[in-house]
Amino acid sequence: MPKMKTKSAAKKRFQVTGSGKLKRKHAYHGHILTKKSQKRKRNLDHTAIVEKADERVVKKLLLM
């Protein structure tokens, strides 16, 4: 049986930290940025940790 492939979309969107947590980017930072305040855009620029409730699903997509 061949190896299972990681979902490419998940591979591009999530990153595993050294402690095994999953990093993600914030939404709403792709376009239509002129109407958003500098503070809001700056806060969206930081990475976030995937919530505990969603962690199982994301790990399954990444075959962890």
PDB file of N, CA, C, O and CB in Angstrom:
ATOM      1  N   MET A   1       0.841  -1.188   0.000  1.00  0.00           N
ATOM      2  CA  MET A   1       0.000   0.000   0.000  1.00  0.00           C
ATOM      3  C   MET A   1       0.887   1.253   0.000  1.00  0.00           C
ATOM      4  O   MET A   1       1.852   1.315   0.761  1.00  0.00           O
ATOM      5  CB  MET A   1      -0.957  -0.002   1.228  1.00  0.00           C
ATOM      6  N   PRO A   2       0.576   2.253  -0.841  1.00  0.00           N
ATOM      7  CA  PRO A   2       1.412   3.464  -0.892  1.00  0.00           C
ATOM      8  C   PRO A   2       1.230   4.331   0.351  1.00  0.00           C
ATOM      9  O   PRO A   2       0.266   4.188   1.103  1.00  0.00           O
ATOM     10  CB  PRO A   2       1.081   4.283  -2.145  1.00  0.00           C
ATOM     11  N   LYS A   3       2.179   5.225   0.537  1.00  0.00           N
ATOM     12  CA  LYS A   3       2.116   6.142   1.678  1.00  0.00           C
ATOM     13  C   LYS A   3       0.943   7.096   1.515  1.00  0.00           C
ATOM     14  O   LYS A   3       0.549   7.430   0.397  1.00  0.00           O
ATOM     15  CB  LYS A   3       3.435   6.934   1.822  1.00  0.00           C
ATOM     16  N   MET A   4       0.389   7.529   2.643  1.00  0.00           N
ATOM     17  CA  MET A   4      -0.684   8.525   2.630  1.00  0.00           C
ATOM     18  C   MET A   4      -0.083   9.897   2.349  1.00  0.00           C
ATOM     19  O   MET A   4       0.978  10.236   2.873  1.00  0.00           O
ATOM     20  CB  MET A   4      -1.466   8.530   3.980  1.00  0.00           C
ATOM     21  N   LYS A   5      -0.754  10.672   1.533  1.00  0.00           N
ATOM     22  CA  LYS A   5      -0.266  12.012   1.223  1.00  0.00           C
ATOM     23  C   LYS A   5      -0.878  13.035   2.182  1.00  0.00           C
ATOM     24  O   LYS A   5      -2.055  12.946   2.533  1.00  0.00           O
ATOM     25  CB  LYS A   5      -0.591  12.383  -0.240  1.00  0.00           C
ATOM     26  N   THR A   6      -0.069  13.998   2.597  1.00  0.00           N
ATOM     27  CA  THR A   6      -0.545  15.115   3.406  1.00  0.00           C
ATOM     28  C   THR A   6      -1.411  16.004   2.523  1.00  0.00           C
ATOM     29  O   THR A   6      -1.115  16.181   1.342  1.00  0.00           O
ATOM     30  CB  THR A   6       0.647  15.922   4.027  1.00  0.00           C
ATOM     31  N   LYS A   7      -2.479  16.564   3.087  1.00  0.00           N
ATOM     32  CA  LYS A   7      -3.328  17.495   2.340  1.00  0.00           C
ATOM     33  C   LYS A   7      -2.529  18.764   2.056  1.00  0.00           C
ATOM     34  O   LYS A   7      -2.062  19.426   2.983  1.00  0.00           O
ATOM     35  CB  LYS A   7      -4.641  17.827   3.130  1.00  0.00           C
ATOM     36  N   SER A   8      -2.372  19.098   0.790  1.00  0.00           N
ATOM     37  CA  SER A   8      -1.534  20.234   0.395  1.00  0.00           C
ATOM     38  C   SER A   8      -2.036  21.564   0.959  1.00  0.00           C
ATOM     39  O   SER A   8      -1.238  22.430   1.320  1.00  0.00           O
ATOM     40  CB  SER A   8      -1.467  20.320  -1.115  1.00  0.00           C
ATOM     41  N   ALA A   9      -3.357  21.722   1.033  1.00  0.00           N
ATOM     42  CA  ALA A   9      -3.917  22.968   1.561  1.00  0.00           C
ATOM     43  C   ALA A   9      -3.528  23.156   3.020  1.00  0.00           C
ATOM     44  O   ALA A   9      -3.186  24.264   3.433  1.00  0.00           O
ATOM     45  CB  ALA A   9      -5.447  22.980   1.415  1.00  0.00           C
ATOM     46  N   ALA A  10      -3.578  22.086   3.802  1.00  0.00           N
ATOM     47  CA  ALA A  10      -3.216  22.161   5.221  1.00  0.00           C
ATOM     48  C   ALA A  10      -1.722  22.402   5.376  1.00  0.00           C
ATOM     49  O   ALA A  10      -1.297  23.141   6.264  1.00  0.00           O
ATOM     50  CB  ALA A  10      -3.627  20.872   5.958  1.00  0.00           C
ATOM     51  N   LYS A  11      -0.932  21.784   4.520  1.00  0.00           N
ATOM     52  CA  LYS A  11       0.522  21.929   4.565  1.00  0.00           C
ATOM     53  C   LYS A  11       0.926  23.392   4.372  1.00  0.00           C
ATOM     54  O   LYS A  11       1.886  23.866   4.979  1.00  0.00           O
ATOM     55  CB  LYS A  11       1.185  21.045   3.489  1.00  0.00           C
ATOM     56  N   LYS A  12       0.176  24.103   3.516  1.00  0.00           N
ATOM     57  CA  LYS A  12       0.476  25.504   3.233  1.00  0.00           C
ATOM     58  C   LYS A  12      -0.001  26.441   4.343  1.00  0.00           C
ATOM     59  O   LYS A  12       0.550  27.529   4.505  1.00  0.00           O
ATOM     60  CB  LYS A  12      -0.156  25.908   1.918  1.00  0.00           C
ATOM     61  N   ARG A  13      -1.014  26.035   5.107  1.00  0.00           N
ATOM     62  CA  ARG A  13      -1.664  26.934   6.057  1.00  0.00           C
ATOM     63  C   ARG A  13      -1.225  26.779   7.508  1.00  0.00           C
ATOM     64  O   ARG A  13      -1.370  27.709   8.302  1.00  0.00           O
ATOM     65  CB  ARG A  13      -3.115  26.736   5.984  1.00  0.00           C
ATOM     66  N   PHE A  14      -0.689  25.610   7.863  1.00  0.00           N
ATOM     67  CA  PHE A  14      -0.349  25.349   9.255  1.00  0.00           C
ATOM     68  C   PHE A  14       1.114  24.971   9.395  1.00  0.00           C
ATOM     69  O   PHE A  14       1.721  24.411   8.482  1.00  0.00           O
ATOM     70  CB  PHE A  14      -1.232  24.247   9.823  1.00  0.00           C
ATOM     71  N   GLN A  15       1.668  25.290  10.566  1.00  0.00           N
ATOM     72  CA  GLN A  15       3.066  24.985  10.858  1.00  0.00           C
ATOM     73  C   GLN A  15       3.137  24.430  12.275  1.00  0.00           C
ATOM     74  O   GLN A  15       2.467  24.935  13.175  1.00  0.00           O
ATOM     75  CB  GLN A  15       3.978  26.255  10.697  1.00  0.00           C
ATOM     76  N   VAL A  16       3.936  23.405  12.473  1.00  0.00           N
ATOM     77  CA  VAL A  16       4.059  22.779  13.783  1.00  0.00           C
ATOM     78  C   VAL A  16       5.200  23.439  14.548  1.00  0.00           C
ATOM     79  O   VAL A  16       6.298  23.604  14.016  1.00  0.00           O
ATOM     80  CB  VAL A  16       4.294  21.251  13.649  1.00  0.00           C
ATOM     81  N   THR A  17       4.937  23.814  15.799  1.00  0.00           N
ATOM     82  CA  THR A  17       5.964  24.433  16.632  1.00  0.00           C
ATOM     83  C   THR A  17       6.833  23.346  17.249  1.00  0.00           C
ATOM     84  O   THR A  17       6.547  22.158  17.098  1.00  0.00           O
ATOM     85  CB  THR A  17       5.327  25.320  17.736  1.00  0.00           C
ATOM     86  N   GLY A  18       7.873  23.743  17.931  1.00  0.00           N
ATOM     87  CA  GLY A  18       8.770  22.795  18.578  1.00  0.00           C
ATOM     88  C   GLY A  18       8.090  21.969  19.643  1.00  0.00           C
ATOM     89  O   GLY A  18       8.440  20.808  19.853  1.00  0.00           O
ATOM     90  N   SER A  19       7.110  22.564  20.323  1.00  0.00           N
ATOM     91  CA  SER A  19       6.399  21.845  21.389  1.00  0.00           C
ATOM     92  C   SER A  19       5.216  21.034  20.861  1.00  0.00           C
ATOM     93  O   SER A  19       4.501  20.402  21.639  1.00  0.00           O
ATOM     94  CB  SER A  19       5.911  22.828  22.439  1.00  0.00           C
ATOM     95  N   GLY A  20       5.005  21.050  19.527  1.00  0.00           N
ATOM     96  CA  GLY A  20       3.941  20.239  18.935  1.00  0.00           C
ATOM     97  C   GLY A  20       2.624  20.962  18.731  1.00  0.00           C
ATOM     98  O   GLY A  20       1.652  20.367  18.267  1.00  0.00           O
ATOM     99  N   LYS A  21       2.583  22.261  19.079  1.00  0.00           N
ATOM    100  CA  LYS A  21       1.364  23.037  18.832  1.00  0.00           C
ATOM    101  C   LYS A  21       1.309  23.421  17.357  1.00  0.00           C
ATOM    102  O   LYS A  21       2.311  23.335  16.647  1.00  0.00           O
ATOM    103  CB  LYS A  21       1.313  24.312  19.738  1.00  0.00           C
ATOM    104  N   LEU A  22       0.129  23.844  16.903  1.00  0.00           N
ATOM    105  CA  LEU A  22      -0.053  24.211  15.505  1.00  0.00           C
ATOM    106  C   LEU A  22      -0.244  25.707  15.374  1.00  0.00           C
ATOM    107  O   LEU A  22      -1.120  26.284  16.018  1.00  0.00           O
ATOM    108  CB  LEU A  22      -1.244  23.469  14.900  1.00  0.00           C
ATOM    109  N   LYS A  23       0.575  26.341  14.539  1.00  0.00           N
ATOM    110  CA  LYS A  23       0.454  27.771  14.289  1.00  0.00           C
ATOM    111  C   LYS A  23      -0.423  27.998  13.068  1.00  0.00           C
ATOM    112  O   LYS A  23      -0.429  27.188  12.141  1.00  0.00           O
ATOM    113  CB  LYS A  23       1.843  28.418  14.092  1.00  0.00           C
ATOM    114  N   ARG A  24      -1.166  29.104  13.069  1.00  0.00           N
ATOM    115  CA  ARG A  24      -1.995  29.484  11.932  1.00  0.00           C
ATOM    116  C   ARG A  24      -1.933  30.987  11.747  1.00  0.00           C
ATOM    117  O   ARG A  24      -1.514  31.711  12.650  1.00  0.00           O
ATOM    118  CB  ARG A  24      -3.456  29.018  12.125  1.00  0.00           C
ATOM    119  N   LYS A  25      -2.344  31.453  10.594  1.00  0.00           N
ATOM    120  CA  LYS A  25      -2.422  32.889  10.353  1.00  0.00           C
ATOM    121  C   LYS A  25      -3.849  33.361  10.594  1.00  0.00           C
ATOM    122  O   LYS A  25      -4.792  32.571  10.562  1.00  0.00           O
ATOM    123  CB  LYS A  25      -1.964  33.238   8.914  1.00  0.00           C
ATOM    124  N   HIS A  26      -3.992  34.658  10.836  1.00  0.00           N
ATOM    125  CA  HIS A  26      -5.324  35.237  11.008  1.00  0.00           C
ATOM    126  C   HIS A  26      -5.987  35.480   9.656  1.00  0.00           C
ATOM    127  O   HIS A  26      -5.315  35.714   8.652  1.00  0.00           O
ATOM    128  CB  HIS A  26      -5.241  36.551  11.802  1.00  0.00           C
ATOM    129  N   ALA A  27      -7.295  35.422   9.648  1.00  0.00           N
ATOM    130  CA  ALA A  27      -8.069  35.742   8.455  1.00  0.00           C
ATOM    131  C   ALA A  27      -8.222  37.268   8.350  1.00  0.00           C
ATOM    132  O   ALA A  27      -7.816  37.998   9.254  1.00  0.00           O
ATOM    133  CB  ALA A  27      -9.468  35.040   8.494  1.00  0.00           C
ATOM    134  N   TYR A  28      -8.797  37.733   7.266  1.00  0.00           N
ATOM    135  CA  TYR A  28      -9.106  39.157   7.026  1.00  0.00           C
ATOM    136  C   TYR A  28      -7.867  40.024   6.859  1.00  0.00           C
ATOM    137  O   TYR A  28      -7.913  41.223   7.135  1.00  0.00           O
ATOM    138  CB  TYR A  28      -9.934  39.700   8.164  1.00  0.00           C
ATOM    139  N   HIS A  29      -6.773  39.446   6.417  1.00  0.00           N
ATOM    140  CA  HIS A  29      -5.567  40.246   6.201  1.00  0.00           C
ATOM    141  C   HIS A  29      -5.076  40.107   4.763  1.00  0.00           C
ATOM    142  O   HIS A  29      -3.914  40.391   4.473  1.00  0.00           O
ATOM    143  CB  HIS A  29      -4.460  39.826   7.181  1.00  0.00           C
ATOM    144  N   GLY A  30      -5.953  39.675   3.867  1.00  0.00           N
ATOM    145  CA  GLY A  30      -5.548  39.437   2.486  1.00  0.00           C
ATOM    146  C   GLY A  30      -5.805  40.599   1.555  1.00  0.00           C
ATOM    147  O   GLY A  30      -4.968  40.913   0.708  1.00  0.00           O
ATOM    148  N   HIS A  31      -6.950  41.243   1.697  1.00  0.00           N
ATOM    149  CA  HIS A  31      -7.309  42.348   0.801  1.00  0.00           C
ATOM    150  C   HIS A  31      -8.328  43.237   1.498  1.00  0.00           C
ATOM    151  O   HIS A  31      -8.749  42.952   2.619  1.00  0.00           O
ATOM    152  CB  HIS A  31      -7.875  41.817  -0.556  1.00  0.00           C
ATOM    153  N   ILE A  32      -8.723  44.324   0.821  1.00  0.00           N
ATOM    154  CA  ILE A  32      -9.599  45.363   1.389  1.00  0.00           C
ATOM    155  C   ILE A  32      -9.005  45.862   2.713  1.00  0.00           C
ATOM    156  O   ILE A  32      -9.669  45.860   3.749  1.00  0.00           O
ATOM    157  CB  ILE A  32     -11.054  44.811   1.611  1.00  0.00           C
ATOM    158  N   LEU A  33      -7.741  46.287   2.650  1.00  0.00           N
ATOM    159  CA  LEU A  33      -7.038  46.691   3.864  1.00  0.00           C
ATOM    160  C   LEU A  33      -7.125  48.189   4.142  1.00  0.00           C
ATOM    161  O   LEU A  33      -6.771  48.636   5.233  1.00  0.00           O
ATOM    162  CB  LEU A  33      -5.596  46.285   3.769  1.00  0.00           C
ATOM    163  N   THR A  34      -7.594  48.970   3.165  1.00  0.00           N
ATOM    164  CA  THR A  34      -7.609  50.432   3.340  1.00  0.00           C
ATOM    165  C   THR A  34      -8.581  50.873   4.422  1.00  0.00           C
ATOM    166  O   THR A  34      -8.325  51.861   5.110  1.00  0.00           O
ATOM    167  CB  THR A  34      -7.968  51.113   2.031  1.00  0.00           C
ATOM    168  N   LYS A  35      -9.683  50.168   4.586  1.00  0.00           N
ATOM    169  CA  LYS A  35     -10.670  50.576   5.579  1.00  0.00           C
ATOM    170  C   LYS A  35     -10.363  50.045   6.983  1.00  0.00           C
ATOM    171  O   LYS A  35     -11.026  50.430   7.947  1.00  0.00           O
ATOM    172  CB  LYS A  35     -12.037  50.110   5.152  1.00  0.00           C
ATOM    173  N   LYS A  36      -9.374  49.174   7.104  1.00  0.00           N
ATOM    174  CA  LYS A  36      -9.015  48.612   8.402  1.00  0.00           C
ATOM    175  C   LYS A  36      -7.938  49.476   9.061  1.00  0.00           C
ATOM    176  O   LYS A  36      -7.040  49.989   8.393  1.00  0.00           O
ATOM    177  CB  LYS A  36      -8.524  47.148   8.250  1.00  0.00           C
ATOM    178  N   SER A  37      -8.044  49.624  10.362  1.00  0.00           N
ATOM    179  CA  SER A  37      -7.094  50.475  11.087  1.00  0.00           C
ATOM    180  C   SER A  37      -5.717  49.818  11.146  1.00  0.00           C
ATOM    181  O   SER A  37      -5.582  48.603  11.000  1.00  0.00           O
ATOM    182  CB  SER A  37      -7.606  50.764  12.513  1.00  0.00           C
ATOM    183  N   GLN A  38      -4.706  50.646  11.363  1.00  0.00           N
ATOM    184  CA  GLN A  38      -3.332  50.153  11.462  1.00  0.00           C
ATOM    185  C   GLN A  38      -3.210  49.128  12.592  1.00  0.00           C
ATOM    186  O   GLN A  38      -2.548  48.100  12.448  1.00  0.00           O
ATOM    187  CB  GLN A  38      -2.351  51.325  11.694  1.00  0.00           C
ATOM    188  N   LYS A  39      -3.861  49.428  13.716  1.00  0.00           N
ATOM    189  CA  LYS A  39      -3.803  48.539  14.878  1.00  0.00           C
ATOM    190  C   LYS A  39      -4.403  47.176  14.541  1.00  0.00           C
ATOM    191  O   LYS A  39      -3.847  46.137  14.897  1.00  0.00           O
ATOM    192  CB  LYS A  39      -4.543  49.164  16.076  1.00  0.00           C
ATOM    193  N   ARG A  40      -5.538  47.193  13.854  1.00  0.00           N
ATOM    194  CA  ARG A  40      -6.209  45.946  13.488  1.00  0.00           C
ATOM    195  C   ARG A  40      -5.343  45.117  12.536  1.00  0.00           C
ATOM    196  O   ARG A  40      -5.210  43.905  12.702  1.00  0.00           O
ATOM    197  CB  ARG A  40      -7.574  46.243  12.842  1.00  0.00           C
ATOM    198  N   LYS A  41      -4.758  45.784  11.537  1.00  0.00           N
ATOM    199  CA  LYS A  41      -3.901  45.086  10.572  1.00  0.00           C
ATOM    200  C   LYS A  41      -2.644  44.541  11.248  1.00  0.00           C
ATOM    201  O   LYS A  41      -2.187  43.443  10.930  1.00  0.00           O
ATOM    202  CB  LYS A  41      -3.511  46.029   9.419  1.00  0.00           C
ATOM    203  N   ARG A  42      -2.092  45.313  12.179  1.00  0.00           N
ATOM    204  CA  ARG A  42      -0.889  44.887  12.901  1.00  0.00           C
ATOM    205  C   ARG A  42      -1.180  43.638  13.740  1.00  0.00           C
ATOM    206  O   ARG A  42      -0.372  42.710  13.783  1.00  0.00           O
ATOM    207  CB  ARG A  42      -0.367  46.031  13.804  1.00  0.00           C
ATOM    208  N   ASN A  43      -2.325  43.626  14.397  1.00  0.00           N
ATOM    209  CA  ASN A  43      -2.691  42.471  15.220  1.00  0.00           C
ATOM    210  C   ASN A  43      -2.993  41.239  14.369  1.00  0.00           C
ATOM    211  O   ASN A  43      -2.749  40.113  14.805  1.00  0.00           O
ATOM    212  CB  ASN A  43      -3.899  42.809  16.089  1.00  0.00           C
ATOM    213  N   LEU A  44      -3.517  41.439  13.170  1.00  0.00           N
ATOM    214  CA  LEU A  44      -3.796  40.317  12.281  1.00  0.00           C
ATOM    215  C   LEU A  44      -2.515  39.728  11.701  1.00  0.00           C
ATOM    216  O   LEU A  44      -2.511  38.597  11.214  1.00  0.00           O
ATOM    217  CB  LEU A  44      -4.722  40.757  11.156  1.00  0.00           C
ATOM    218  N   ASP A  45      -1.436  40.491  11.753  1.00  0.00           N
ATOM    219  CA  ASP A  45      -0.169  40.068  11.174  1.00  0.00           C
ATOM    220  C   ASP A  45       0.495  38.961  11.988  1.00  0.00           C
ATOM    221  O   ASP A  45       1.258  38.162  11.446  1.00  0.00           O
ATOM    222  CB  ASP A  45       0.764  41.249  11.058  1.00  0.00           C
ATOM    223  N   HIS A  46       0.203  38.915  13.299  1.00  0.00           N
ATOM    224  CA  HIS A  46       0.815  37.911  14.167  1.00  0.00           C
ATOM    225  C   HIS A  46       0.192  36.539  13.932  1.00  0.00           C
ATOM    226  O   HIS A  46      -0.952  36.437  13.489  1.00  0.00           O
ATOM    227  CB  HIS A  46       0.666  38.314  15.640  1.00  0.00           C
ATOM    228  N   THR A  47       0.946  35.493  14.227  1.00  0.00           N
ATOM    229  CA  THR A  47       0.391  34.148  14.108  1.00  0.00           C
ATOM    230  C   THR A  47      -0.380  33.809  15.376  1.00  0.00           C
ATOM    231  O   THR A  47      -0.185  34.424  16.424  1.00  0.00           O
ATOM    232  CB  THR A  47       1.511  33.105  13.850  1.00  0.00           C
ATOM    233  N   ALA A  48      -1.260  32.819  15.263  1.00  0.00           N
ATOM    234  CA  ALA A  48      -2.055  32.369  16.401  1.00  0.00           C
ATOM    235  C   ALA A  48      -1.890  30.859  16.524  1.00  0.00           C
ATOM    236  O   ALA A  48      -1.381  30.204  15.614  1.00  0.00           O
ATOM    237  CB  ALA A  48      -3.564  32.764  16.238  1.00  0.00           C
ATOM    238  N   ILE A  49      -2.321  30.319  17.647  1.00  0.00           N
ATOM    239  CA  ILE A  49      -2.285  28.880  17.875  1.00  0.00           C
ATOM    240  C   ILE A  49      -3.671  28.316  17.562  1.00  0.00           C
ATOM    241  O   ILE A  49      -4.687  28.922  17.904  1.00  0.00           O
ATOM    242  CB  ILE A  49      -1.853  28.545  19.348  1.00  0.00           C
ATOM    243  N   VAL A  50      -3.703  27.165  16.918  1.00  0.00           N
ATOM    244  CA  VAL A  50      -4.968  26.511  16.583  1.00  0.00           C
ATOM    245  C   VAL A  50      -5.657  26.100  17.882  1.00  0.00           C
ATOM    246  O   VAL A  50      -5.018  25.586  18.800  1.00  0.00           O
ATOM    247  CB  VAL A  50      -4.739  25.269  15.651  1.00  0.00           C
ATOM    248  N   GLU A  51      -6.965  26.333  17.949  1.00  0.00           N
ATOM    249  CA  GLU A  51      -7.736  26.014  19.143  1.00  0.00           C
ATOM    250  C   GLU A  51      -7.743  24.505  19.404  1.00  0.00           C
ATOM    251  O   GLU A  51      -7.603  23.701  18.483  1.00  0.00           O
ATOM    252  CB  GLU A  51      -9.171  26.537  19.005  1.00  0.00           C
ATOM    253  N   LYS A  52      -7.907  24.145  20.661  1.00  0.00           N
ATOM    254  CA  LYS A  52      -7.909  22.747  21.082  1.00  0.00           C
ATOM    255  C   LYS A  52      -9.000  21.942  20.352  1.00  0.00           C
ATOM    256  O   LYS A  52      -8.788  20.784  19.989  1.00  0.00           O
ATOM    257  CB  LYS A  52      -8.113  22.656  22.604  1.00  0.00           C
ATOM    258  N   ALA A  53     -10.159  22.567  20.144  1.00  0.00           N
ATOM    259  CA  ALA A  53     -11.279  21.883  19.499  1.00  0.00           C
ATOM    260  C   ALA A  53     -10.980  21.526  18.043  1.00  0.00           C
ATOM    261  O   ALA A  53     -11.486  20.526  17.533  1.00  0.00           O
ATOM    262  CB  ALA A  53     -12.523  22.749  19.567  1.00  0.00           C
ATOM    263  N   ASP A  54     -10.162  22.337  17.377  1.00  0.00           N
ATOM    264  CA  ASP A  54      -9.858  22.111  15.960  1.00  0.00           C
ATOM    265  C   ASP A  54      -8.555  21.353  15.746  1.00  0.00           C
ATOM    266  O   ASP A  54      -8.255  20.930  14.630  1.00  0.00           O
ATOM    267  CB  ASP A  54      -9.793  23.432  15.233  1.00  0.00           C
ATOM    268  N   GLU A  55      -7.786  21.184  16.806  1.00  0.00           N
ATOM    269  CA  GLU A  55      -6.459  20.609  16.685  1.00  0.00           C
ATOM    270  C   GLU A  55      -6.483  19.188  16.111  1.00  0.00           C
ATOM    271  O   GLU A  55      -5.636  18.833  15.291  1.00  0.00           O
ATOM    272  CB  GLU A  55      -5.784  20.604  18.034  1.00  0.00           C
ATOM    273  N   ARG A  56      -7.454  18.379  16.543  1.00  0.00           N
ATOM    274  CA  ARG A  56      -7.535  16.994  16.095  1.00  0.00           C
ATOM    275  C   ARG A  56      -7.749  16.902  14.592  1.00  0.00           C
ATOM    276  O   ARG A  56      -7.143  16.066  13.920  1.00  0.00           O
ATOM    277  CB  ARG A  56      -8.656  16.271  16.822  1.00  0.00           C
ATOM    278  N   VAL A  57      -8.610  17.761  14.069  1.00  0.00           N
ATOM    279  CA  VAL A  57      -8.929  17.753  12.635  1.00  0.00           C
ATOM    280  C   VAL A  57      -7.698  18.173  11.815  1.00  0.00           C
ATOM    281  O   VAL A  57      -7.382  17.556  10.798  1.00  0.00           O
ATOM    282  CB  VAL A  57     -10.131  18.704  12.337  1.00  0.00           C
ATOM    283  N   VAL A  58      -7.018  19.216  12.265  1.00  0.00           N
ATOM    284  CA  VAL A  58      -5.848  19.721  11.541  1.00  0.00           C
ATOM    285  C   VAL A  58      -4.725  18.692  11.559  1.00  0.00           C
ATOM    286  O   VAL A  58      -4.058  18.483  10.546  1.00  0.00           O
ATOM    287  CB  VAL A  58      -5.361  21.051  12.151  1.00  0.00           C
ATOM    288  N   LYS A  59      -4.513  18.053  12.696  1.00  0.00           N
ATOM    289  CA  LYS A  59      -3.478  17.025  12.786  1.00  0.00           C
ATOM    290  C   LYS A  59      -3.779  15.859  11.865  1.00  0.00           C
ATOM    291  O   LYS A  59      -2.864  15.250  11.312  1.00  0.00           O
ATOM    292  CB  LYS A  59      -3.340  16.531  14.218  1.00  0.00           C
ATOM    293  N   LYS A  60      -5.045  15.547  11.696  1.00  0.00           N
ATOM    294  CA  LYS A  60      -5.452  14.473  10.777  1.00  0.00           C
ATOM    295  C   LYS A  60      -5.121  14.859   9.343  1.00  0.00           C
ATOM    296  O   LYS A  60      -4.660  14.028   8.561  1.00  0.00           O
ATOM    297  CB  LYS A  60      -6.965  14.172  10.915  1.00  0.00           C
ATOM    298  N   LEU A  61      -5.358  16.123   9.000  1.00  0.00           N
ATOM    299  CA  LEU A  61      -5.042  16.602   7.642  1.00  0.00           C
ATOM    300  C   LEU A  61      -3.547  16.576   7.384  1.00  0.00           C
ATOM    301  O   LEU A  61      -3.107  16.338   6.258  1.00  0.00           O
ATOM    302  CB  LEU A  61      -5.577  18.023   7.434  1.00  0.00           C
ATOM    303  N   LEU A  62      -2.761  16.822   8.433  1.00  0.00           N
ATOM    304  CA  LEU A  62      -1.299  16.830   8.297  1.00  0.00           C
ATOM    305  C   LEU A  62      -0.691  15.436   8.528  1.00  0.00           C
ATOM    306  O   LEU A  62       0.525  15.261   8.443  1.00  0.00           O
ATOM    307  CB  LEU A  62      -0.688  17.833   9.286  1.00  0.00           C
ATOM    308  N   LEU A  63      -1.539  14.464   8.815  1.00  0.00           N
ATOM    309  CA  LEU A  63      -1.109  13.079   9.082  1.00  0.00           C
ATOM    310  C   LEU A  63      -0.113  13.005  10.231  1.00  0.00           C
ATOM    311  O   LEU A  63       0.950  12.397  10.108  1.00  0.00           O
ATOM    312  CB  LEU A  63      -0.486  12.467   7.828  1.00  0.00           C
ATOM    313  N   MET A  64      -0.468  13.625  11.339  1.00  0.00           N
ATOM    314  CA  MET A  64       0.403  13.603  12.521  1.00  0.00           C
ATOM    315  C   MET A  64      -0.084  12.540  13.491  1.00  0.00           C
ATOM    316  O   MET A  64       0.509  12.356  14.553  1.00  0.00           O
ATOM    317  CB  MET A  64       0.440  14.993  13.214  1.00  0.00           C
TER     318      MET A  64
END
